[in-house]
Amino acid sequence: MVVLNKIYTRTGDGGTTALGNGDRVAKHDPRVEAYGTSDELNCFVGVARLSAEGETDDALARIQNDLFDLGADLCRPDMAADAEAEYPPLRMTPEQVDRLESEIDVMNAALEPLRSFILPGGSPLAAQLHVCRTVARRAERLAVLLAEDTAVNEAAVKYLNRLSDWFFVAARMANNAGKDDVLWVPGANR
């Protein structure tokens, strides 16, 4: 378990930070950008939870925990050394991706098919979930960019891809099962 008895260390004052394996990198390193964006997403999920209730709030709580798992995964670059590590690093699993897919399928079954693109908005919760969706997409883009140069857990990238889909479908559910979605009207203001 993590013990944080001192919050500031001054070790990052020169513009570097430590990864999960102890290596120091620039604070703008692509790996730091990827897990930092998943942390940002976690904050937005926390805001969305202020408007959520019941099963939706429970699912968002699970997602917040998963996002900490994701950050732990992304901050540890040495996947090849996982087997020899004194403390095996936490990695995202295909089961976490499967859970999101199952939840998406359940929610989507209650929705009418889309006949138009929708605009972010409707209810406060739907609007917040759309913000989460876009931040999840950015985190995914950063993880994919990172994977171009170094090993990244495939389940982590898949999780982010499914998560943005989850937020989209959950936003529709938050809009009265899609009945209150705000539809895009192409060229409406010409």
MARBA-3410 file (N, C-alpha, C, O; in Angstrom, 1 decimal):
190
0.8,-1.2,0.0,0.0,0.0,0.0,0.9,1.2,0.0,2.0,1.2,0.5 ~ 0.4,2.3,-0.6,1.1,3.5,-0.7,1.0,4.3,0.7,-0.1,4.3,1.3 ~ 2.1,4.8,1.1,2.1,5.7,2.3,2.7,7.1,1.9,3.8,7.2,1.4 ~ 1.8,8.1,2.0,2.2,9.4,1.7,2.3,10.3,2.9,1.2,10.8,3.4 ~ 3.4,10.4,3.5,3.5,11.2,4.8,4.1,12.6,4.5,4.0,13.5,5.4
4.6,12.8,3.3,5.1,14.1,2.9,4.7,14.3,1.5,5.1,13.6,0.6 ~ 4.0,15.4,1.3,3.4,15.6,-0.1,4.4,16.3,-1.0,4.5,15.9,-2.2 ~ 5.2,17.2,-0.6,6.2,17.8,-1.4,7.6,17.2,-1.1,7.9,16.9,0.0 ~ 8.3,17.0,-2.2,9.6,16.3,-2.1,10.8,17.2,-2.7,11.9,17.0,-2.4 ~ 10.4,18.2,-3.5,11.3,19.1,-4.1,12.1,18.3,-5.3,12.9,19.0,-5.9
11.9,17.1,-5.4,12.7,16.3,-6.5,12.2,16.7,-7.9,13.0,16.5,-8.8 ~ 11.1,17.3,-8.0,10.6,17.7,-9.3,10.8,19.1,-9.7,10.4,19.6,-10.7 ~ 11.5,19.8,-8.8,11.7,21.3,-9.0,12.5,21.6,-10.3,12.4,22.7,-10.8 ~ 13.3,20.6,-10.7,14.1,20.8,-12.0,13.4,20.4,-13.2,14.0,20.5,-14.3 ~ 12.1,20.1,-13.1,11.3,19.8,-14.3,11.3,18.3,-14.7,10.9,17.9,-15.8
11.7,17.4,-13.7,11.6,16.0,-14.0,10.7,15.4,-12.9,10.4,16.0,-11.9 ~ 10.3,14.1,-13.2,9.5,13.4,-12.3,9.9,11.9,-12.4,10.5,11.5,-13.3 ~ 9.6,11.1,-11.3,10.0,9.7,-11.3,8.8,8.9,-11.8,7.7,9.1,-11.5 ~ 9.2,7.9,-12.7,8.2,6.9,-13.1,8.1,5.8,-12.1,8.8,5.8,-11.1 ~ 7.2,4.9,-12.4,7.0,3.8,-11.4,8.1,2.9,-11.2,8.2,2.2,-10.2
9.1,2.9,-12.1,10.3,2.1,-11.9,11.5,2.8,-11.4,12.6,2.3,-11.2 ~ 11.2,4.1,-11.0,12.3,5.0,-10.5,13.0,5.8,-11.5,13.7,6.8,-11.1 ~ 12.9,5.5,-12.8,13.6,6.4,-13.8,13.0,7.8,-13.7,11.8,8.0,-13.4 ~ 13.9,8.8,-13.9,13.4,10.2,-14.0,13.3,10.6,-15.4,14.2,10.3,-16.2 ~ 12.2,11.3,-15.7,12.0,11.8,-17.1,11.4,13.2,-16.9,11.0,13.7,-15.9
11.5,13.9,-18.1,10.9,15.3,-18.1,9.4,15.2,-17.8,8.7,14.3,-18.2 ~ 8.9,16.2,-17.1,7.5,16.3,-16.8,6.6,16.3,-18.0,5.4,16.1,-18.0 ~ 7.2,16.7,-19.2,6.4,16.7,-20.4,6.6,15.4,-21.3,6.2,15.4,-22.4 ~ 7.3,14.4,-20.7,7.5,13.2,-21.4,6.2,12.6,-21.8,5.2,12.7,-21.1 ~ 6.1,11.9,-23.0,4.9,11.4,-23.5,4.2,10.4,-22.5,3.0,10.3,-22.4
5.0,9.7,-21.7,4.4,8.7,-20.7,3.7,9.5,-19.6,2.7,9.2,-19.2 ~ 4.4,10.6,-19.2,3.8,11.4,-18.1,2.5,12.1,-18.7,1.5,12.2,-18.0 ~ 2.6,12.6,-19.9,1.4,13.1,-20.6,0.2,12.1,-20.6,-0.9,12.5,-20.3 ~ 0.5,10.9,-20.9,-0.5,9.9,-21.0,-1.2,9.6,-19.6,-2.4,9.6,-19.5 ~ -0.3,9.3,-18.6,-0.9,9.0,-17.3,-1.4,10.2,-16.6,-2.4,10.2,-15.8
-0.9,11.4,-16.9,-1.4,12.6,-16.4,-2.8,12.9,-16.9,-3.6,13.5,-16.2 ~ -3.0,12.6,-18.2,-4.3,12.8,-18.7,-5.4,11.9,-18.2,-6.5,12.2,-18.0 ~ -4.9,10.6,-17.9,-5.9,9.7,-17.2,-6.2,10.2,-15.8,-7.3,10.0,-15.4 ~ -5.3,10.9,-15.2,-5.6,11.5,-13.9,-6.5,12.6,-14.0,-7.5,12.8,-13.2 ~ -6.3,13.4,-15.0,-7.3,14.5,-15.3,-8.7,14.0,-15.6,-9.7,14.5,-15.0
-8.7,12.9,-16.3,-10.0,12.3,-16.6,-10.7,11.8,-15.3,-11.9,12.0,-15.1 ~ -9.9,11.2,-14.4,-10.4,10.8,-13.1,-11.1,11.9,-12.4,-12.1,11.8,-11.7 ~ -10.5,13.1,-12.4,-11.0,14.3,-11.8,-12.4,14.7,-12.4,-13.3,15.0,-11.7 ~ -12.5,14.6,-13.7,-13.7,14.9,-14.4,-14.8,13.9,-14.0,-16.0,14.2,-13.9 ~ -14.4,12.6,-13.9,-15.4,11.6,-13.5,-15.9,11.9,-12.1,-17.0,11.7,-11.8
-15.0,12.4,-11.2,-15.4,12.8,-9.9,-16.4,13.9,-9.9,-17.4,13.9,-9.1 ~ -16.3,14.9,-10.8,-17.3,15.9,-11.0,-18.6,15.3,-11.5,-19.7,15.7,-11.0 ~ -18.5,14.4,-12.4,-19.7,13.8,-13.0,-20.5,13.1,-11.9,-21.7,13.0,-11.8 ~ -19.8,12.5,-10.9,-20.4,11.7,-9.9,-21.3,12.6,-9.0,-22.1,12.1,-8.3 ~ -21.0,13.9,-9.0,-21.8,14.8,-8.2,-23.3,14.8,-8.7,-24.2,15.2,-7.9
-23.4,14.5,-10.0,-24.8,14.5,-10.6,-25.3,13.1,-10.7,-26.5,12.9,-11.2 ~ -24.6,12.1,-10.4,-25.0,10.7,-10.7,-25.6,10.1,-9.4,-25.3,10.5,-8.3 ~ -26.4,9.1,-9.7,-27.0,8.3,-8.6,-27.0,6.8,-8.9,-26.8,6.4,-10.1 ~ -27.2,6.0,-7.9,-27.5,4.6,-8.1,-26.4,3.9,-8.9,-25.3,4.0,-8.7 ~ -26.9,3.1,-9.9,-26.0,2.2,-10.7,-25.0,3.1,-11.5,-23.9,2.6,-11.7
-25.4,4.2,-11.9,-24.5,5.1,-12.7,-23.3,5.6,-11.8,-22.2,5.5,-12.2 ~ -23.7,6.0,-10.6,-22.6,6.4,-9.6,-21.7,5.2,-9.3,-20.5,5.4,-9.2 ~ -22.3,4.0,-9.1,-21.5,2.9,-8.8,-20.6,2.5,-9.9,-19.4,2.2,-9.7 ~ -21.0,2.6,-11.1,-20.2,2.4,-12.3,-19.1,3.4,-12.4,-17.9,3.1,-12.7 ~ -19.4,4.7,-12.1,-18.4,5.7,-12.2,-17.3,5.5,-11.1,-16.2,5.8,-11.3
-17.7,5.0,-9.9,-16.8,4.7,-8.9,-15.8,3.6,-9.3,-14.6,3.7,-9.0 ~ -16.3,2.6,-10.0,-15.5,1.5,-10.5,-14.5,2.1,-11.5,-13.3,1.7,-11.5 ~ -15.0,3.0,-12.4,-14.2,3.6,-13.4,-13.1,4.4,-12.8,-11.9,4.4,-13.2 ~ -13.4,5.2,-11.7,-12.4,5.9,-11.0,-11.3,5.0,-10.5,-10.1,5.4,-10.6 ~ -11.6,3.9,-9.9,-10.6,3.0,-9.4,-9.8,2.4,-10.6,-8.6,2.3,-10.5
-10.5,2.1,-11.7,-9.8,1.6,-12.9,-8.8,2.6,-13.4,-7.7,2.3,-13.9 ~ -9.2,3.9,-13.4,-8.3,4.9,-13.9,-7.0,5.1,-13.0,-6.0,5.4,-13.5 ~ -7.1,4.8,-11.7,-5.9,4.7,-10.9,-5.0,3.5,-11.3,-3.8,3.6,-11.4 ~ -5.7,2.4,-11.6,-5.0,1.2,-12.1,-4.3,1.6,-13.4,-3.1,1.2,-13.7 ~ -5.0,2.3,-14.3,-4.4,2.7,-15.6,-3.2,3.6,-15.4,-2.2,3.4,-16.1
-3.3,4.5,-14.5,-2.2,5.4,-14.2,-1.0,4.6,-13.7,0.2,4.9,-14.1 ~ -1.2,3.6,-12.9,-0.1,2.8,-12.4,0.5,2.0,-13.5,1.7,1.8,-13.5 ~ -0.3,1.5,-14.4,0.2,0.8,-15.6,1.0,1.7,-16.5,2.1,1.3,-16.8 ~ 0.5,2.8,-16.8,1.2,3.7,-17.8,2.5,4.3,-17.2,3.4,4.6,-18.0 ~ 2.5,4.4,-15.9,3.7,5.1,-15.3,4.9,4.1,-15.2,6.0,4.4,-14.7
4.6,2.8,-15.5,5.7,1.8,-15.4,6.1,1.3,-16.8,5.4,0.5,-17.4 ~ 7.2,1.8,-17.3,7.6,1.6,-18.7,8.2,0.2,-19.0,8.3,-0.2,-20.1 ~ 8.7,-0.5,-18.0,9.5,-1.7,-18.2,8.7,-3.0,-18.2,8.9,-3.8,-17.4 ~ 7.8,-3.1,-19.2,6.9,-4.3,-19.3,7.7,-5.6,-19.4,7.3,-6.6,-18.9 ~ 8.9,-5.5,-20.1,9.7,-6.7,-20.3,10.2,-7.2,-18.9,10.5,-8.4,-18.8
10.4,-6.3,-18.0,11.0,-6.7,-16.7,9.9,-7.0,-15.6,10.2,-7.3,-14.5 ~ 8.6,-7.1,-16.0,7.6,-7.3,-15.1,7.8,-8.6,-14.3,7.6,-8.6,-13.1 ~ 8.2,-9.7,-14.9,8.3,-11.0,-14.3,9.4,-11.0,-13.2,9.2,-11.7,-12.2 ~ 10.4,-10.2,-13.4,11.5,-10.2,-12.5,11.4,-9.1,-11.4,12.2,-9.1,-10.5 ~ 10.4,-8.2,-11.5,10.2,-7.1,-10.6,10.0,-7.6,-9.2,9.2,-8.6,-9.0
10.6,-7.0,-8.2,10.3,-7.3,-6.8,8.9,-7.2,-6.4,8.3,-8.1,-5.7 ~ 8.2,-6.2,-6.9,6.8,-6.0,-6.7,6.2,-5.9,-8.1,6.3,-4.9,-8.8 ~ 5.6,-7.0,-8.6,5.0,-6.9,-10.0,4.1,-5.7,-10.1,3.2,-5.5,-9.3 ~ 4.3,-5.0,-11.2,3.5,-3.8,-11.4,2.0,-4.1,-11.7,1.7,-5.2,-12.2 ~ 1.2,-3.2,-11.4,-0.3,-3.3,-11.7,-0.5,-3.0,-13.2,-0.1,-2.0,-13.7
-1.1,-3.9,-13.8,-1.4,-3.8,-15.3,-2.9,-3.9,-15.5,-3.6,-4.7,-14.8 ~ -3.4,-3.2,-16.5,-4.8,-3.3,-16.9,-5.0,-4.7,-17.5,-4.1,-5.3,-18.0 ~ -6.2,-5.2,-17.4,-6.5,-6.6,-17.8,-7.6,-6.6,-18.9,-8.4,-5.7,-18.9 ~ -7.6,-7.6,-19.7,-8.8,-7.7,-20.7,-10.1,-7.8,-20.0,-11.1,-7.4,-20.5 ~ -10.1,-8.3,-18.7,-11.4,-8.4,-18.0,-12.0,-7.0,-17.7,-13.2,-6.8,-17.7
-11.1,-6.0,-17.5,-11.6,-4.7,-17.3,-12.2,-4.1,-18.5,-13.2,-3.4,-18.5 ~ -11.7,-4.4,-19.7,-12.2,-4.0,-21.0,-13.6,-4.7,-21.2,-14.5,-4.1,-21.6 ~ -13.6,-6.0,-20.9,-14.8,-6.8,-21.1,-16.0,-6.3,-20.2,-17.1,-6.2,-20.7 ~ -15.6,-5.8,-19.0,-16.7,-5.3,-18.1,-17.3,-4.0,-18.8,-18.5,-3.9,-18.7 ~ -16.5,-3.2,-19.3,-17.0,-2.0,-20.0,-17.9,-2.3,-21.1,-18.9,-1.8,-21.3
-17.4,-3.3,-21.9,-18.2,-3.7,-23.1,-19.6,-4.3,-22.6,-20.6,-4.0,-23.3 ~ -19.6,-5.0,-21.6,-20.9,-5.6,-21.1,-21.8,-4.5,-20.6,-23.0,-4.5,-20.9 ~ -21.2,-3.5,-19.9,-22.1,-2.4,-19.4,-22.6,-1.5,-20.6,-23.7,-1.1,-20.6 ~ -21.7,-1.3,-21.6,-22.2,-0.6,-22.8,-23.3,-1.3,-23.4,-24.3,-0.7,-23.8 ~ -23.2,-2.6,-23.6,-24.3,-3.4,-24.2,-25.6,-3.3,-23.5,-26.7,-3.2,-24.1
-25.5,-3.4,-22.2,-26.8,-3.2,-21.4,-27.4,-1.9,-21.5,-28.6,-1.8,-21.8 ~ -26.6,-0.8,-21.4,-27.1,0.5,-21.6,-27.7,0.7,-23.0,-28.7,1.3,-23.2 ~ -26.9,0.3,-24.0,-27.3,0.6,-25.4,-28.6,-0.2,-25.8,-29.3,0.3,-26.6 ~ -28.9,-1.3,-25.1,-30.1,-2.0,-25.4,-31.3,-1.2,-25.1,-32.4,-1.4,-25.6 ~ -31.2,-0.3,-24.1,-32.3,0.6,-23.7,-32.5,1.8,-24.6,-33.4,2.6,-24.4
-31.6,2.0,-25.6,-31.6,3.2,-26.4,-32.1,3.0,-27.8,-31.9,1.9,-28.3 ~ -32.8,4.0,-28.3,-33.2,3.9,-29.7,-31.9,4.2,-30.5,-31.0,4.9,-30.1 ~ -31.8,3.6,-31.7,-30.6,3.9,-32.6,-30.6,5.3,-32.9,-31.6,6.0,-33.1 ~ -29.3,5.8,-33.0,-29.1,7.2,-33.4,-29.5,7.4,-34.9,-29.1,6.6,-35.7 ~ -30.1,8.5,-35.2,-30.4,8.9,-36.6,-29.7,10.2,-36.9,-29.9,10.8,-38.0
-29.0,10.8,-36.0,-28.2,12.0,-36.2,-27.1,12.0,-35.2,-27.1,11.3,-34.2 ~ -26.1,12.8,-35.4,-25.1,13.0,-34.4,-25.7,13.8,-33.3,-26.7,14.6,-33.5 ~ -25.2,13.7,-32.1,-25.7,14.5,-31.0,-24.7,15.5,-30.5,-23.5,15.3,-30.6 ~ -25.2,16.6,-30.0,-24.3,17.6,-29.4,-24.2,17.3,-27.9,-25.1,16.9,-27.3 ~ -23.0,17.6,-27.4,-22.8,17.4,-25.9,-23.8,18.3,-25.2,-23.8,19.5,-25.4
-24.5,17.8,-24.3,-25.4,18.6,-23.5,-26.6,17.8,-23.1,-26.6,16.5,-23.0 ~ -27.7,18.5,-22.9,-28.9,17.9,-22.4,-29.0,18.1,-20.9,-29.1,19.2,-20.4 ~ -28.9,17.0,-20.1,-28.8,17.1,-18.7,-27.4,17.5,-18.2,-26.5,17.3,-18.9 ~ -27.3,18.0,-16.9,-26.0,18.3,-16.4,-25.1,17.0,-16.4,-23.9,17.1,-16.7 ~ -25.6,15.9,-16.0,-24.8,14.7,-16.0,-24.4,14.3,-17.4,-23.2,13.9,-17.6
-25.3,14.4,-18.4,-24.9,14.1,-19.8,-23.8,15.0,-20.2,-22.8,14.5,-20.9 ~ -23.9,16.3,-19.9,-22.8,17.2,-20.4,-21.5,16.8,-19.7,-20.5,16.9,-20.4 ~ -21.5,16.5,-18.4,-20.3,16.1,-17.7,-19.7,14.8,-18.3,-18.5,14.7,-18.4 ~ -20.6,13.9,-18.7,-20.1,12.6,-19.2,-19.5,12.8,-20.6,-18.6,12.1,-21.0 ~ -20.0,13.8,-21.4,-19.4,14.1,-22.7,-18.0,14.7,-22.5,-17.1,14.5,-23.3
-17.8,15.5,-21.4,-16.5,16.0,-21.1,-15.6,14.9,-20.9,-14.4,14.8,-21.4 ~ -16.0,13.9,-20.0,-15.3,12.7,-19.7,-14.9,12.0,-21.0,-13.8,11.5,-21.2 ~ -15.9,11.9,-21.9,-15.6,11.2,-23.2,-14.5,11.8,-24.0,-13.6,11.1,-24.5 ~ -14.5,13.1,-24.1,-13.5,13.8,-24.9,-12.1,13.7,-24.2,-11.1,13.6,-24.9 ~ -12.1,13.7,-22.9,-10.8,13.6,-22.2,-10.3,12.2,-22.3,-9.1,12.0,-22.4
-11.2,11.2,-22.3,-10.8,9.8,-22.5,-10.2,9.6,-23.9,-9.2,8.9,-24.0 ~ -10.8,10.3,-24.9,-10.2,10.2,-26.2,-8.8,10.8,-26.3,-8.0,10.2,-27.0 ~ -8.6,11.9,-25.6,-7.3,12.5,-25.6,-6.3,11.6,-24.9,-5.2,11.4,-25.4 ~ -6.7,11.0,-23.8,-5.8,10.0,-23.1,-5.5,8.9,-24.0,-4.3,8.4,-24.0 ~ -6.5,8.4,-24.7,-6.2,7.3,-25.7,-5.2,7.7,-26.8,-4.3,7.0,-27.1
-5.4,8.9,-27.3,-4.5,9.4,-28.3,-3.1,9.4,-27.8,-2.1,9.1,-28.5 ~ -2.9,9.9,-26.6,-1.6,10.0,-26.0,-1.0,8.6,-25.7,0.2,8.4,-25.9 ~ -1.8,7.7,-25.3,-1.3,6.3,-25.0,-0.9,5.7,-26.4,0.1,5.0,-26.4 ~ -1.7,5.9,-27.4,-1.3,5.4,-28.7,0.0,6.0,-29.2,0.9,5.3,-29.8 ~ 0.1,7.3,-29.0,1.4,8.0,-29.4,2.6,7.4,-28.7,3.6,7.2,-29.2
2.4,7.2,-27.4,3.4,6.6,-26.5,3.8,5.2,-27.1,5.0,4.8,-27.1 ~ 2.8,4.4,-27.5,3.0,3.1,-28.0,3.8,3.0,-29.3,4.3,2.0,-29.6 ~ 3.9,4.1,-30.0,4.7,4.2,-31.2,6.2,4.0,-30.9,6.9,3.5,-31.8 ~ 6.6,4.4,-29.7,8.0,4.4,-29.4,8.4,3.4,-28.3,9.6,3.2,-28.2 ~ 7.5,2.9,-27.6,7.8,2.0,-26.5,6.7,1.1,-26.2,5.6,1.3,-26.7
6.9,0.1,-25.4,5.9,-0.9,-25.1,4.9,-0.3,-24.2,5.2,0.3,-23.2 ~ 3.6,-0.5,-24.6,2.5,-0.1,-23.8,1.5,-1.3,-23.7,1.3,-1.9,-24.7 ~ 1.0,-1.5,-22.5,0.0,-2.6,-22.3,-1.2,-2.4,-23.3,-1.9,-1.4,-23.2 ~ -1.4,-3.4,-24.1,-2.5,-3.3,-25.1,-3.9,-3.2,-24.4,-4.8,-2.5,-24.9 ~ -4.0,-3.8,-23.2,-5.3,-3.7,-22.5,-5.5,-2.3,-22.0,-6.7,-1.8,-21.9
-4.5,-1.5,-21.7,-4.6,-0.1,-21.3,-5.2,0.7,-22.4,-6.1,1.5,-22.2 ~ -4.7,0.5,-23.6,-5.2,1.3,-24.8,-6.6,0.9,-25.1,-7.5,1.8,-25.4 ~ -6.9,-0.4,-25.1,-8.3,-0.9,-25.4,-9.2,-0.3,-24.3,-10.4,0.1,-24.6 ~ -8.8,-0.3,-23.1,-9.7,0.2,-22.0,-10.1,1.7,-22.3,-11.2,2.0,-22.2 ~ -9.1,2.5,-22.6,-9.4,3.9,-22.9,-10.3,4.0,-24.1,-11.2,4.9,-24.1
-10.2,3.2,-25.1,-11.0,3.2,-26.3,-12.5,2.9,-25.9,-13.4,3.6,-26.3 ~ -12.7,1.8,-25.1,-14.0,1.4,-24.7,-14.6,2.4,-23.7,-15.8,2.7,-23.7 ~ -13.7,3.0,-22.9,-14.2,3.9,-21.9,-14.9,5.2,-22.5,-15.9,5.6,-22.1 ~ -14.3,5.7,-23.6,-14.9,6.8,-24.3,-16.3,6.4,-24.8,-17.2,7.2,-24.8 ~ -16.4,5.2,-25.3,-17.7,4.7,-25.8,-18.7,4.6,-24.6,-19.8,4.9,-24.8
-18.2,4.1,-23.5,-19.0,4.0,-22.3,-19.6,5.3,-21.9,-20.8,5.4,-21.6 ~ -18.7,6.3,-21.9,-19.2,7.7,-21.5,-20.2,8.2,-22.5,-21.2,8.8,-22.1 ~ -20.0,7.9,-23.8,-21.0,8.3,-24.8,-22.4,7.7,-24.6,-23.4,8.4,-24.5 ~ -22.4,6.4,-24.4,-23.7,5.7,-24.1,-24.3,6.1,-22.8,-25.5,6.3,-22.7 ~ -23.4,6.3,-21.8,-23.9,6.7,-20.5,-24.5,8.1,-20.5,-25.5,8.4,-19.8
-23.9,9.0,-21.4,-24.5,10.3,-21.5,-25.9,10.3,-22.2,-26.8,11.0,-21.8 ~ -26.0,9.4,-23.1,-27.4,9.2,-23.7,-28.4,8.7,-22.7,-29.5,9.2,-22.6 ~ -27.9,7.8,-21.9,-28.8,7.3,-20.8,-29.2,8.4,-19.8,-30.3,8.5,-19.4 ~ -28.2,9.3,-19.5,-28.5,10.4,-18.6,-29.4,11.4,-19.2,-30.0,12.3,-18.5 ~ -29.6,11.4,-20.6,-30.6,12.2,-21.3,-31.9,11.5,-21.5,-32.4,11.4,-22.6
-32.4,10.9,-20.4,-33.7,10.3,-20.5,-33.7,9.2,-21.5,-34.6,9.1,-22.4 ~ -32.7,8.3,-21.4,-32.5,7.2,-22.4,-32.5,7.7,-23.8,-33.1,7.1,-24.7 ~ -31.8,8.8,-24.0,-31.7,9.4,-25.4,-32.8,10.3,-25.8,-32.7,11.0,-26.9 ~ -33.9,10.3,-25.1,-35.1,11.1,-25.6,-34.8,12.6,-25.5,-35.4,13.4,-26.2 ~ -33.9,13.0,-24.6,-33.5,14.4,-24.4,-32.2,14.7,-25.0,-31.6,15.8,-24.7
-31.6,13.8,-25.9,-30.4,14.2,-26.6,-30.6,15.4,-27.4,-31.7,15.7,-28.0 ~ -29.5,16.2,-27.5,-29.6,17.4,-28.3,-29.0,17.0,-29.7,-27.8,16.7,-29.8 ~ -29.8,17.1,-30.7,-29.4,16.6,-32.1,-28.7,17.7,-32.8,-29.1,18.9,-32.8 ~ -27.7,17.3,-33.6,-27.0,18.2,-34.5,-27.9,18.4,-35.7,-28.4,17.5,-36.3 ~ -28.0,19.7,-36.1,-28.8,20.0,-37.3,-27.7,20.6,-38.3,-27.4,21.8,-38.1
-27.2,19.9,-39.2,-26.2,20.4,-40.1,-26.6,21.7,-40.8,-27.7,21.8,-41.4 ~ -25.7,22.7,-40.8,-26.0,23.9,-41.5,-27.1,24.8,-40.9,-27.6,25.7,-41.6 ~ -27.5,24.5,-39.7,-28.7,25.2,-39.1,-28.5,26.7,-39.0,-29.5,27.4,-39.0 ~ -27.3,27.2,-38.9,-27.1,28.6,-38.6,-26.5,29.3,-39.8,-25.9,30.4,-39.7 ~ -26.6,28.8,-41.0,-26.1,29.4,-42.2,-26.9,30.6,-42.6,-26.6,31.3,-43.5
END
